Amino acid sequence: METPVRTEATCAETDCADLAYDVFARACPSRETLEHVTGRWGSLTVTALHDGARRFNELRRRVDGVSEKMLSQTLHALERDGIVHREAQPTNPPRVDYELTPMGREVAERLLGLIRFLEGSTPQVLDARERYDEARGGL
């Protein structure tokens, strides 16, 4: 038996609870989560939390180049998706820690595998870029 594919029409007509999710379908909610996790700031934030909980400014320093606004938006999206847990401590000044949920840890492990592969492949990537640029007149 074929697994039903979630489409915009089927999602509009049903609650989709009994249908399989398909990231290639426009209206599938898994597509939004994929964006949150694989976007530049999402993937870096998730993997920065792999070693343990961090405060906001610690994360901002670790994810070099992210603005306060982008990190805040990223953390909200990842928290909403159940990937990051936010813990506010009732202290003065307030202390907020972010850590991965069990699902977030699994996501981080998978991303770290990809990151390690890409870091190890950087010499080949740089060579490929150079050949590409030379073939196209030094882009």
N, CA, C and O atoms as CSV, one atom per row, in Angstrom:
chain,resi,resn,atom,element,x,y,z
A,1,MET,N,N,0.839,-1.189,0.000
A,1,MET,CA,C,0.000,0.000,0.000
A,1,MET,C,C,0.878,1.245,0.000
A,1,MET,O,O,1.825,1.343,0.781
A,2,GLU,N,N,0.569,2.181,-0.863
A,2,GLU,CA,C,1.344,3.412,-0.956
A,2,GLU,C,C,1.041,4.329,0.217
A,2,GLU,O,O,-0.089,4.377,0.704
A,3,THR,N,N,2.071,5.068,0.674
A,3,THR,CA,C,1.890,6.051,1.733
A,3,THR,C,C,1.269,7.292,1.122
A,3,THR,O,O,1.758,7.795,0.110
A,4,PRO,N,N,0.184,7.797,1.730
A,4,PRO,CA,C,-0.432,9.009,1.182
A,4,PRO,C,C,0.541,10.179,1.239
A,4,PRO,O,O,1.338,10.289,2.171
A,5,VAL,N,N,0.471,11.038,0.252
A,5,VAL,CA,C,1.328,12.218,0.174
A,5,VAL,C,C,0.519,13.419,0.605
A,5,VAL,O,O,-0.603,13.625,0.143
A,6,ARG,N,N,1.096,14.214,1.498
A,6,ARG,CA,C,0.411,15.430,1.946
A,6,ARG,C,C,0.527,16.482,0.860
A,6,ARG,O,O,1.629,16.813,0.421
A,7,THR,N,N,-0.567,16.988,0.443
A,7,THR,CA,C,-0.571,18.075,-0.536
A,7,THR,C,C,-1.384,19.221,0.042
A,7,THR,O,O,-2.045,19.075,1.070
A,8,GLU,N,N,-1.330,20.353,-0.625
A,8,GLU,CA,C,-2.090,21.497,-0.158
A,8,GLU,C,C,-3.569,21.160,-0.093
A,8,GLU,O,O,-4.248,21.549,0.857
A,9,ALA,N,N,-4.076,20.449,-1.081
A,9,ALA,CA,C,-5.491,20.105,-1.109
A,9,ALA,C,C,-5.850,19.177,0.046
A,9,ALA,O,O,-6.834,19.412,0.747
A,10,THR,N,N,-5.059,18.126,0.248
A,10,THR,CA,C,-5.414,17.191,1.310
A,10,THR,C,C,-5.288,17.849,2.682
A,10,THR,O,O,-6.082,17.552,3.574
A,11,CYS,N,N,-4.314,18.731,2.871
A,11,CYS,CA,C,-4.176,19.398,4.159
A,11,CYS,C,C,-5.327,20.365,4.403
A,11,CYS,O,O,-5.748,20.551,5.544
A,12,ALA,N,N,-5.834,20.975,3.352
A,12,ALA,CA,C,-6.960,21.881,3.501
A,12,ALA,C,C,-8.241,21.108,3.795
A,12,ALA,O,O,-9.134,21.623,4.467
A,13,GLU,N,N,-8.338,19.889,3.301
A,13,GLU,CA,C,-9.557,19.096,3.453
A,13,GLU,C,C,-9.588,18.250,4.718
A,13,GLU,O,O,-10.668,17.888,5.184
A,14,THR,N,N,-8.427,17.926,5.285
A,14,THR,CA,C,-8.368,17.059,6.459
A,14,THR,C,C,-7.439,17.661,7.492
A,14,THR,O,O,-6.795,18.683,7.254
A,15,ASP,N,N,-7.381,17.009,8.648
A,15,ASP,CA,C,-6.446,17.490,9.667
A,15,ASP,C,C,-5.070,16.883,9.484
A,15,ASP,O,O,-4.155,17.227,10.232
A,16,CYS,N,N,-4.888,15.995,8.521
A,16,CYS,CA,C,-3.606,15.403,8.140
A,16,CYS,C,C,-2.998,14.511,9.213
A,16,CYS,O,O,-1.873,14.040,9.047
A,17,ALA,N,N,-3.701,14.269,10.293
A,17,ALA,CA,C,-3.119,13.484,11.380
A,17,ALA,C,C,-2.803,12.055,10.953
A,17,ALA,O,O,-1.875,11.443,11.480
A,18,ASP,N,N,-3.562,11.523,10.007
A,18,ASP,CA,C,-3.344,10.134,9.601
A,18,ASP,C,C,-2.519,10.011,8.323
A,18,ASP,O,O,-2.332,8.903,7.820
A,19,LEU,N,N,-2.028,11.116,7.793
A,19,LEU,CA,C,-1.263,11.076,6.556
A,19,LEU,C,C,0.230,11.189,6.841
A,19,LEU,O,O,0.642,11.771,7.844
A,20,ALA,N,N,1.021,10.630,5.953
A,20,ALA,CA,C,2.477,10.761,6.063
A,20,ALA,C,C,2.877,12.190,5.702
A,20,ALA,O,O,2.225,12.842,4.886
A,21,TYR,N,N,3.936,12.656,6.310
A,21,TYR,CA,C,4.445,13.986,5.991
A,21,TYR,C,C,5.416,13.880,4.832
A,21,TYR,O,O,6.166,12.910,4.722
A,22,ASP,N,N,5.397,14.871,3.982
A,22,ASP,CA,C,6.234,14.887,2.787
A,22,ASP,C,C,6.828,16.278,2.631
A,22,ASP,O,O,6.131,17.217,2.248
A,23,VAL,N,N,8.107,16.409,2.924
A,23,VAL,CA,C,8.766,17.707,2.905
A,23,VAL,C,C,8.724,18.352,1.522
A,23,VAL,O,O,8.899,19.564,1.400
A,24,PHE,N,N,8.494,17.554,0.483
A,24,PHE,CA,C,8.421,18.109,-0.866
A,24,PHE,C,C,7.054,18.717,-1.172
A,24,PHE,O,O,6.905,19.433,-2.163
A,25,ALA,N,N,6.059,18.440,-0.337
A,25,ALA,CA,C,4.733,19.031,-0.519
A,25,ALA,C,C,4.740,20.444,0.069
A,25,ALA,O,O,5.196,20.652,1.194
A,26,ARG,N,N,4.247,21.388,-0.678
A,26,ARG,CA,C,4.296,22.801,-0.315
A,26,ARG,C,C,3.731,23.086,1.073
A,26,ARG,O,O,4.312,23.878,1.816
A,27,ALA,N,N,2.630,22.472,1.435
A,27,ALA,CA,C,1.962,22.785,2.696
A,27,ALA,C,C,2.399,21.908,3.864
A,27,ALA,O,O,1.861,22.040,4.963
A,28,CYS,N,N,3.336,21.041,3.655
A,28,CYS,CA,C,3.760,20.139,4.721
A,28,CYS,C,C,4.512,20.910,5.813
A,28,CYS,O,O,5.450,21.646,5.508
A,29,PRO,N,N,4.113,20.751,7.075
A,29,PRO,CA,C,4.789,21.483,8.150
A,29,PRO,C,C,6.239,21.058,8.376
A,29,PRO,O,O,7.007,21.797,8.992
A,30,SER,N,N,6.620,19.884,7.890
A,30,SER,CA,C,8.016,19.464,8.063
A,30,SER,C,C,8.955,20.348,7.251
A,30,SER,O,O,10.133,20.466,7.590
A,31,ARG,N,N,8.458,20.965,6.192
A,31,ARG,CA,C,9.293,21.842,5.377
A,31,ARG,C,C,9.765,23.055,6.186
A,31,ARG,O,O,10.918,23.472,6.069
A,32,GLU,N,N,8.878,23.616,7.001
A,32,GLU,CA,C,9.229,24.767,7.820
A,32,GLU,C,C,10.297,24.383,8.856
A,32,GLU,O,O,11.240,25.139,9.092
A,33,THR,N,N,10.140,23.219,9.461
A,33,THR,CA,C,11.137,22.764,10.431
A,33,THR,C,C,12.477,22.533,9.744
A,33,THR,O,O,13.526,22.870,10.293
A,34,LEU,N,N,12.444,21.959,8.547
A,34,LEU,CA,C,13.688,21.752,7.797
A,34,LEU,C,C,14.383,23.081,7.556
A,34,LEU,O,O,15.604,23.171,7.678
A,35,GLU,N,N,13.627,24.105,7.219
A,35,GLU,CA,C,14.205,25.444,7.020
A,35,GLU,C,C,14.846,25.954,8.307
A,35,GLU,O,O,15.952,26.494,8.281
A,36,HIS,N,N,14.153,25.785,9.430
A,36,HIS,CA,C,14.669,26.270,10.706
A,36,HIS,C,C,15.974,25.576,11.085
A,36,HIS,O,O,16.888,26.201,11.621
A,37,VAL,N,N,16.050,24.288,10.802
A,37,VAL,CA,C,17.207,23.492,11.211
A,37,VAL,C,C,18.377,23.626,10.245
A,37,VAL,O,O,19.531,23.607,10.673
A,38,THR,N,N,18.103,23.759,8.962
A,38,THR,CA,C,19.189,23.753,7.983
A,38,THR,C,C,19.583,25.142,7.500
A,38,THR,O,O,20.547,25.283,6.748
A,39,GLY,N,N,18.861,26.152,7.916
A,39,GLY,CA,C,19.275,27.508,7.578
A,39,GLY,C,C,20.597,27.807,8.271
A,39,GLY,O,O,20.956,27.145,9.244
A,40,ARG,N,N,21.306,28.783,7.780
A,40,ARG,CA,C,22.636,29.100,8.321
A,40,ARG,C,C,22.611,29.252,9.831
A,40,ARG,O,O,23.400,28.609,10.524
A,41,TRP,N,N,21.724,30.085,10.358
A,41,TRP,CA,C,21.738,30.356,11.794
A,41,TRP,C,C,21.159,29.198,12.587
A,41,TRP,O,O,21.605,28.931,13.703
A,42,GLY,N,N,20.188,28.518,12.039
A,42,GLY,CA,C,19.600,27.376,12.742
A,42,GLY,C,C,20.581,26.246,12.933
A,42,GLY,O,O,20.714,25.716,14.036
A,43,SER,N,N,21.276,25.870,11.865
A,43,SER,CA,C,22.224,24.756,11.976
A,43,SER,C,C,23.384,25.108,12.899
A,43,SER,O,O,23.840,24.259,13.665
A,44,LEU,N,N,23.863,26.330,12.839
A,44,LEU,CA,C,24.959,26.734,13.713
A,44,LEU,C,C,24.511,26.824,15.175
A,44,LEU,O,O,25.265,26.461,16.078
A,45,THR,N,N,23.305,27.300,15.405
A,45,THR,CA,C,22.783,27.402,16.763
A,45,THR,C,C,22.577,26.020,17.369
A,45,THR,O,O,22.965,25.772,18.511
A,46,VAL,N,N,21.966,25.124,16.603
A,46,VAL,CA,C,21.728,23.768,17.108
A,46,VAL,C,C,23.048,23.080,17.442
A,46,VAL,O,O,23.174,22.470,18.504
A,47,THR,N,N,24.013,23.169,16.565
A,47,THR,CA,C,25.280,22.484,16.826
A,47,THR,C,C,26.082,23.177,17.929
A,47,THR,O,O,26.856,22.521,18.626
A,48,ALA,N,N,25.912,24.485,18.100
A,48,ALA,CA,C,26.582,25.184,19.202
A,48,ALA,C,C,26.045,24.719,20.548
A,48,ALA,O,O,26.753,24.786,21.552
A,49,LEU,N,N,24.814,24.255,20.580
A,49,LEU,CA,C,24.208,23.764,21.822
A,49,LEU,C,C,24.496,22.284,22.071
A,49,LEU,O,O,24.097,21.741,23.101
A,50,HIS,N,N,25.175,21.638,21.151
A,50,HIS,CA,C,25.436,20.204,21.277
A,50,HIS,C,C,26.216,19.866,22.546
A,50,HIS,O,O,25.964,18.835,23.169
A,51,ASP,N,N,27.158,20.721,22.931
A,51,ASP,CA,C,27.998,20.443,24.102
A,51,ASP,C,C,27.327,20.778,25.429
A,51,ASP,O,O,27.885,20.499,26.490
A,52,GLY,N,N,26.145,21.368,25.382
A,52,GLY,CA,C,25.438,21.680,26.622
A,52,GLY,C,C,24.739,23.021,26.564
A,52,GLY,O,O,24.833,23.756,25.581
A,53,ALA,N,N,24.036,23.319,27.640
A,53,ALA,CA,C,23.250,24.550,27.729
A,53,ALA,C,C,24.163,25.774,27.636
A,53,ALA,O,O,25.308,25.760,28.088
A,54,ARG,N,N,23.625,26.812,27.045
A,54,ARG,CA,C,24.349,28.080,26.929
A,54,ARG,C,C,23.374,29.224,27.149
A,54,ARG,O,O,22.177,29.113,26.884
A,55,ARG,N,N,23.914,30.308,27.633
A,55,ARG,CA,C,23.147,31.535,27.743
A,55,ARG,C,C,23.159,32.235,26.383
A,55,ARG,O,O,23.957,31.903,25.507
A,56,PHE,N,N,22.265,33.203,26.225
A,56,PHE,CA,C,22.101,33.887,24.952
A,56,PHE,C,C,23.415,34.477,24.449
A,56,PHE,O,O,23.809,34.240,23.307
A,57,ASN,N,N,24.095,35.248,25.305
A,57,ASN,CA,C,25.330,35.900,24.857
A,57,ASN,C,C,26.445,34.910,24.582
A,57,ASN,O,O,27.292,35.164,23.725
A,58,GLU,N,N,26.467,33.787,25.288
A,58,GLU,CA,C,27.436,32.731,24.986
A,58,GLU,C,C,27.183,32.179,23.580
A,58,GLU,O,O,28.114,31.960,22.805
A,59,LEU,N,N,25.912,31.963,23.276
A,59,LEU,CA,C,25.559,31.478,21.933
A,59,LEU,C,C,25.940,32.499,20.873
A,59,LEU,O,O,26.468,32.147,19.818
A,60,ARG,N,N,25.673,33.748,21.158
A,60,ARG,CA,C,25.977,34.801,20.188
A,60,ARG,C,C,27.474,34.872,19.901
A,60,ARG,O,O,27.881,35.085,18.759
A,61,ARG,N,N,28.286,34.694,20.932
A,61,ARG,CA,C,29.738,34.689,20.713
A,61,ARG,C,C,30.169,33.441,19.952
A,61,ARG,O,O,31.057,33.505,19.102
A,62,ARG,N,N,29.546,32.315,20.254
A,62,ARG,CA,C,29.921,31.051,19.604
A,62,ARG,C,C,29.536,31.055,18.125
A,62,ARG,O,O,30.296,30.579,17.282
A,63,VAL,N,N,28.362,31.591,17.813
A,63,VAL,CA,C,27.877,31.649,16.425
A,63,VAL,C,C,28.306,33.001,15.855
A,63,VAL,O,O,27.503,33.924,15.725
A,64,ASP,N,N,29.562,33.089,15.527
A,64,ASP,CA,C,30.171,34.333,15.078
A,64,ASP,C,C,29.425,34.902,13.875
A,64,ASP,O,O,29.203,34.210,12.882
A,65,GLY,N,N,29.044,36.170,13.982
A,65,GLY,CA,C,28.410,36.858,12.858
A,65,GLY,C,C,26.903,36.972,12.960
A,65,GLY,O,O,26.300,37.740,12.211
A,66,VAL,N,N,26.269,36.229,13.867
A,66,VAL,CA,C,24.810,36.308,13.978
A,66,VAL,C,C,24.448,37.560,14.770
A,66,VAL,O,O,25.089,37.874,15.774
A,67,SER,N,N,23.427,38.267,14.318
A,67,SER,CA,C,22.963,39.444,15.048
A,67,SER,C,C,22.081,38.995,16.215
A,67,SER,O,O,21.580,37.871,16.242
A,68,GLU,N,N,21.910,39.884,17.156
A,68,GLU,CA,C,21.053,39.585,18.304
A,68,GLU,C,C,19.631,39.259,17.831
A,68,GLU,O,O,19.003,38.319,18.317
A,69,LYS,N,N,19.141,40.047,16.883
A,69,LYS,CA,C,17.784,39.840,16.365
A,69,LYS,C,C,17.653,38.470,15.681
A,69,LYS,O,O,16.680,37.755,15.917
A,70,MET,N,N,18.613,38.109,14.849
A,70,MET,CA,C,18.537,36.827,14.131
A,70,MET,C,C,18.652,35.649,15.095
A,70,MET,O,O,17.945,34.653,14.944
A,71,LEU,N,N,19.542,35.757,16.087
A,71,LEU,CA,C,19.670,34.678,17.054
A,71,LEU,C,C,18.384,34.518,17.848
A,71,LEU,O,O,17.945,33.396,18.100
A,72,SER,N,N,17.783,35.621,18.240
A,72,SER,CA,C,16.523,35.578,18.977
A,72,SER,C,C,15.427,34.912,18.142
A,72,SER,O,O,14.707,34.045,18.638
A,73,GLN,N,N,15.302,35.313,16.887
A,73,GLN,CA,C,14.302,34.708,15.992
A,73,GLN,C,C,14.564,33.226,15.784
A,73,GLN,O,O,13.635,32.419,15.768
A,74,THR,N,N,15.826,32.874,15.624
A,74,THR,CA,C,16.205,31.476,15.413
A,74,THR,C,C,15.856,30.641,16.640
A,74,THR,O,O,15.277,29.562,16.513
A,75,LEU,N,N,16.202,31.130,17.814
A,75,LEU,CA,C,15.903,30.393,19.044
A,75,LEU,C,C,14.402,30.228,19.251
A,75,LEU,O,O,13.947,29.168,19.684
A,76,HIS,N,N,13.634,31.265,18.947
A,76,HIS,CA,C,12.172,31.155,19.068
A,76,HIS,C,C,11.634,30.077,18.136
A,76,HIS,O,O,10.809,29.260,18.544
A,77,ALA,N,N,12.090,30.070,16.898
A,77,ALA,CA,C,11.620,29.077,15.926
A,77,ALA,C,C,12.002,27.662,16.351
A,77,ALA,O,O,11.190,26.741,16.259
A,78,LEU,N,N,13.241,27.493,16.818
A,78,LEU,CA,C,13.700,26.171,17.237
A,78,LEU,C,C,12.987,25.714,18.511
A,78,LEU,O,O,12.725,24.524,18.686
A,79,GLU,N,N,12.678,26.649,19.386
A,79,GLU,CA,C,11.911,26.304,20.585
A,79,GLU,C,C,10.494,25.886,20.205
A,79,GLU,O,O,9.968,24.908,20.736
A,80,ARG,N,N,9.890,26.613,19.302
A,80,ARG,CA,C,8.528,26.296,18.840
A,80,ARG,C,C,8.481,24.914,18.196
A,80,ARG,O,O,7.495,24.191,18.342
A,81,ASP,N,N,9.545,24.547,17.483
A,81,ASP,CA,C,9.607,23.241,16.814
A,81,ASP,C,C,9.969,22.109,17.767
A,81,ASP,O,O,9.962,20.946,17.365
A,82,GLY,N,N,10.283,22.424,19.022
A,82,GLY,CA,C,10.617,21.388,19.987
A,82,GLY,C,C,12.056,20.920,19.919
A,82,GLY,O,O,12.378,19.831,20.394
A,83,ILE,N,N,12.918,21.722,19.341
A,83,ILE,CA,C,14.331,21.363,19.171
A,83,ILE,C,C,15.187,21.978,20.279
A,83,ILE,O,O,16.195,21.402,20.688
A,84,VAL,N,N,14.775,23.150,20.759
A,84,VAL,CA,C,15.494,23.859,21.820
A,84,VAL,C,C,14.534,24.086,22.990
A,84,VAL,O,O,13.351,24.371,22.803
A,85,HIS,N,N,15.075,23.952,24.183
A,85,HIS,CA,C,14.319,24.248,25.407
A,85,HIS,C,C,14.900,25.513,26.015
A,85,HIS,O,O,16.117,25.655,26.136
A,86,ARG,N,N,14.025,26.427,26.396
A,86,ARG,CA,C,14.418,27.700,27.013
A,86,ARG,C,C,14.055,27.626,28.487
A,86,ARG,O,O,12.915,27.328,28.844
A,87,GLU,N,N,15.030,27.899,29.334
A,87,GLU,CA,C,14.807,27.868,30.782
A,87,GLU,C,C,15.149,29.224,31.367
A,87,GLU,O,O,16.306,29.644,31.357
A,88,ALA,N,N,14.128,29.910,31.878
A,88,ALA,CA,C,14.327,31.218,32.500
A,88,ALA,C,C,14.471,31.017,34.003
A,88,ALA,O,O,13.608,30.417,34.642
A,89,GLN,N,N,15.565,31.521,34.562
A,89,GLN,CA,C,15.828,31.429,36.003
A,89,GLN,C,C,15.321,32.712,36.668
A,89,GLN,O,O,15.579,33.809,36.173
A,90,PRO,N,N,14.606,32.579,37.777
A,90,PRO,CA,C,14.074,33.771,38.458
A,90,PRO,C,C,15.145,34.445,39.323
A,90,PRO,O,O,15.064,34.442,40.551
A,91,THR,N,N,16.132,35.013,38.664
A,91,THR,CA,C,17.215,35.695,39.370
A,91,THR,C,C,17.232,37.155,38.952
A,91,THR,O,O,16.530,37.559,38.026
A,92,ASN,N,N,18.038,37.935,39.642
A,92,ASN,CA,C,18.182,39.330,39.273
A,92,ASN,C,C,19.662,39.599,39.018
A,92,ASN,O,O,20.437,39.544,39.973
A,93,PRO,N,N,20.101,39.882,37.808
A,93,PRO,CA,C,19.282,39.976,36.589
A,93,PRO,C,C,18.801,38.600,36.142
A,93,PRO,O,O,19.363,37.578,36.538
A,94,PRO,N,N,17.749,38.581,35.308
A,94,PRO,CA,C,17.212,37.299,34.845
A,94,PRO,C,C,18.267,36.498,34.083
A,94,PRO,O,O,19.090,37.061,33.361
A,95,ARG,N,N,18.229,35.198,34.254
A,95,ARG,CA,C,19.157,34.310,33.542
A,95,ARG,C,C,18.319,33.365,32.688
A,95,ARG,O,O,17.389,32.723,33.176
A,96,VAL,N,N,18.665,33.290,31.406
A,96,VAL,CA,C,17.962,32.396,30.494
A,96,VAL,C,C,18.985,31.470,29.863
A,96,VAL,O,O,19.975,31.915,29.282
A,97,ASP,N,N,18.732,30.186,29.986
A,97,ASP,CA,C,19.594,29.166,29.391
A,97,ASP,C,C,18.839,28.470,28.275
A,97,ASP,O,O,17.624,28.284,28.346
A,98,TYR,N,N,19.578,28.087,27.242
A,98,TYR,CA,C,19.027,27.337,26.121
A,98,TYR,C,C,19.754,26.009,26.040
A,98,TYR,O,O,20.976,25.943,26.172
A,99,GLU,N,N,18.986,24.951,25.820
A,99,GLU,CA,C,19.589,23.635,25.649
A,99,GLU,C,C,18.758,22.836,24.662
A,99,GLU,O,O,17.604,23.165,24.388
A,100,LEU,N,N,19.360,21.788,24.136
A,100,LEU,CA,C,18.669,20.945,23.175
A,100,LEU,C,C,17.717,19.992,23.875
A,100,LEU,O,O,18.001,19.503,24.969
A,101,THR,N,N,16.599,19.736,23.244
A,101,THR,CA,C,15.679,18.688,23.681
A,101,THR,C,C,16.239,17.360,23.169
A,101,THR,O,O,17.208,17.362,22.410
A,102,PRO,N,N,15.656,16.232,23.563
A,102,PRO,CA,C,16.122,14.960,22.984
A,102,PRO,C,C,16.077,14.956,21.447
A,102,PRO,O,O,17.005,14.465,20.803
A,103,MET,N,N,15.012,15.495,20.866
A,103,MET,CA,C,14.955,15.573,19.406
A,103,MET,C,C,16.047,16.510,18.889
A,103,MET,O,O,16.669,16.231,17.864
A,104,GLY,N,N,16.278,17.606,19.585
A,104,GLY,CA,C,17.313,18.543,19.189
A,104,GLY,C,C,18.698,17.913,19.222
A,104,GLY,O,O,19.537,18.209,18.370
A,105,ARG,N,N,18.943,17.044,20.205
A,105,ARG,CA,C,20.238,16.346,20.270
A,105,ARG,C,C,20.421,15.447,19.051
A,105,ARG,O,O,21.512,15.367,18.486
A,106,GLU,N,N,19.352,14.778,18.654
A,106,GLU,CA,C,19.448,13.916,17.466
A,106,GLU,C,C,19.701,14.749,16.214
A,106,GLU,O,O,20.511,14.373,15.367
A,107,VAL,N,N,19.015,15.868,16.098
A,107,VAL,CA,C,19.238,16.771,14.964
A,107,VAL,C,C,20.686,17.257,14.963
A,107,VAL,O,O,21.334,17.279,13.916
A,108,ALA,N,N,21.192,17.645,16.129
A,108,ALA,CA,C,22.562,18.149,16.229
A,108,ALA,C,C,23.569,17.087,15.814
A,108,ALA,O,O,24.538,17.391,15.119
A,109,GLU,N,N,23.351,15.847,16.231
A,109,GLU,CA,C,24.267,14.763,15.850
A,109,GLU,C,C,24.330,14.611,14.332
A,109,GLU,O,O,25.406,14.440,13.760
A,110,ARG,N,N,23.183,14.674,13.698
A,110,ARG,CA,C,23.144,14.536,12.237
A,110,ARG,C,C,23.812,15.721,11.552
A,110,ARG,O,O,24.549,15.552,10.581
A,111,LEU,N,N,23.551,16.917,12.061
A,111,LEU,CA,C,24.191,18.107,11.491
A,111,LEU,C,C,25.697,18.075,11.697
A,111,LEU,O,O,26.453,18.454,10.802
A,112,LEU,N,N,26.141,17.628,12.863
A,112,LEU,CA,C,27.579,17.564,13.130
A,112,LEU,C,C,28.281,16.598,12.181
A,112,LEU,O,O,29.415,16.845,11.771
A,113,GLY,N,N,27.615,15.504,11.832
A,113,GLY,CA,C,28.195,14.595,10.844
A,113,GLY,C,C,28.409,15.293,9.510
A,113,GLY,O,O,29.457,15.146,8.881
A,114,LEU,N,N,27.413,16.048,9.087
A,114,LEU,CA,C,27.521,16.798,7.836
A,114,LEU,C,C,28.594,17.878,7.941
A,114,LEU,O,O,29.389,18.055,7.018
A,115,ILE,N,N,28.619,18.597,9.053
A,115,ILE,CA,C,29.610,19.659,9.241
A,115,ILE,C,C,31.022,19.092,9.209
A,115,ILE,O,O,31.903,19.644,8.550
A,116,ARG,N,N,31.233,17.999,9.917
A,116,ARG,CA,C,32.572,17.377,9.923
A,116,ARG,C,C,32.978,16.927,8.522
A,116,ARG,O,O,34.127,17.093,8.113
A,117,PHE,N,N,32.027,16.358,7.800
A,117,PHE,CA,C,32.315,15.948,6.419
A,117,PHE,C,C,32.712,17.159,5.576
A,117,PHE,O,O,33.703,17.113,4.847
A,118,LEU,N,N,31.937,18.242,5.676
A,118,LEU,CA,C,32.220,19.430,4.875
A,118,LEU,C,C,33.540,20.089,5.277
A,118,LEU,O,O,34.297,20.531,4.412
A,119,GLU,N,N,33.821,20.159,6.569
A,119,GLU,CA,C,35.098,20.722,7.006
A,119,GLU,C,C,36.265,19.889,6.463
A,119,GLU,O,O,37.272,20.437,6.016
A,120,GLY,N,N,36.119,18.569,6.507
A,120,GLY,CA,C,37.168,17.692,5.988
A,120,GLY,C,C,37.308,17.745,4.481
A,120,GLY,O,O,38.367,17.433,3.937
A,121,SER,N,N,36.235,18.141,3.803
A,121,SER,CA,C,36.240,18.211,2.340
A,121,SER,C,C,36.576,19.599,1.814
A,121,SER,O,O,36.558,19.819,0.603
A,122,THR,N,N,36.877,20.520,2.688
A,122,THR,CA,C,37.125,21.901,2.266
A,122,THR,C,C,38.233,22.029,1.224
A,122,THR,O,O,38.077,22.814,0.289
A,123,PRO,N,N,39.352,21.294,1.338
A,123,PRO,CA,C,40.368,21.421,0.277
A,123,PRO,C,C,39.812,21.066,-1.115
A,123,PRO,O,O,40.111,21.752,-2.093
A,124,GLN,N,N,39.011,20.006,-1.203
A,124,GLN,CA,C,38.426,19.638,-2.503
A,124,GLN,C,C,37.440,20.712,-2.979
A,124,GLN,O,O,37.383,21.016,-4.170
A,125,VAL,N,N,36.677,21.277,-2.062
A,125,VAL,CA,C,35.724,22.326,-2.422
A,125,VAL,C,C,36.467,23.542,-2.953
A,125,VAL,O,O,36.082,24.108,-3.976
A,126,LEU,N,N,37.526,23.948,-2.266
A,126,LEU,CA,C,38.290,25.112,-2.708
A,126,LEU,C,C,38.926,24.878,-4.073
A,126,LEU,O,O,38.965,25.784,-4.905
A,127,ASP,N,N,39.430,23.652,-4.307
A,127,ASP,CA,C,39.969,23.310,-5.631
A,127,ASP,C,C,38.885,23.376,-6.693
A,127,ASP,O,O,39.107,23.915,-7.777
A,128,ALA,N,N,37.728,22.837,-6.393
A,128,ALA,CA,C,36.618,22.849,-7.350
A,128,ALA,C,C,36.200,24.279,-7.672
A,128,ALA,O,O,35.941,24.604,-8.830
A,129,ARG,N,N,36.135,25.124,-6.668
A,129,ARG,CA,C,35.786,26.536,-6.890
A,129,ARG,C,C,36.804,27.218,-7.790
A,129,ARG,O,O,36.448,27.967,-8.699
A,130,GLU,N,N,38.067,26.947,-7.523
A,130,GLU,CA,C,39.123,27.564,-8.330
A,130,GLU,C,C,39.005,27.126,-9.792
A,130,GLU,O,O,39.088,27.953,-10.701
A,131,ARG,N,N,38.813,25.831,-10.013
A,131,ARG,CA,C,38.661,25.334,-11.399
A,131,ARG,C,C,37.421,25.944,-12.050
A,131,ARG,O,O,37.472,26.334,-13.217
A,132,TYR,N,N,36.337,26.030,-11.335
A,132,TYR,CA,C,35.107,26.608,-11.842
A,132,TYR,C,C,35.328,28.062,-12.252
A,132,TYR,O,O,34.969,28.475,-13.355
A,133,ASP,N,N,35.931,28.831,-11.331
A,133,ASP,CA,C,36.166,30.247,-11.604
A,133,ASP,C,C,37.095,30.473,-12.784
A,133,ASP,O,O,36.868,31.369,-13.596
A,134,GLU,N,N,38.153,29.651,-12.880
A,134,GLU,CA,C,39.086,29.759,-14.030
A,134,GLU,C,C,38.373,29.435,-15.341
A,134,GLU,O,O,38.611,30.092,-16.354
A,135,ALA,N,N,37.509,28.435,-15.327
A,135,ALA,CA,C,36.787,28.048,-16.541
A,135,ALA,C,C,35.793,29.118,-16.990
A,135,ALA,O,O,35.425,29.177,-18.164
A,136,ARG,N,N,35.365,29.955,-16.064
A,136,ARG,CA,C,34.398,30.985,-16.399
A,136,ARG,C,C,34.991,32.383,-16.392
A,136,ARG,O,O,34.270,33.370,-16.248
A,137,GLY,N,N,36.276,32.463,-16.545
A,137,GLY,CA,C,36.913,33.767,-16.690
A,137,GLY,C,C,37.193,34.487,-15.388
A,137,GLY,O,O,37.206,35.717,-15.359
A,138,GLY,N,N,37.419,33.743,-14.294
A,138,GLY,CA,C,37.834,34.368,-13.038
A,138,GLY,C,C,36.743,35.091,-12.308
A,138,GLY,O,O,36.939,36.221,-11.862
A,139,LEU,N,N,35.599,34.467,-12.175
A,139,LEU,CA,C,34.486,35.068,-11.434
A,139,LEU,C,C,34.894,35.546,-10.127
A,139,LEU,O,O,34.072,36.078,-9.381
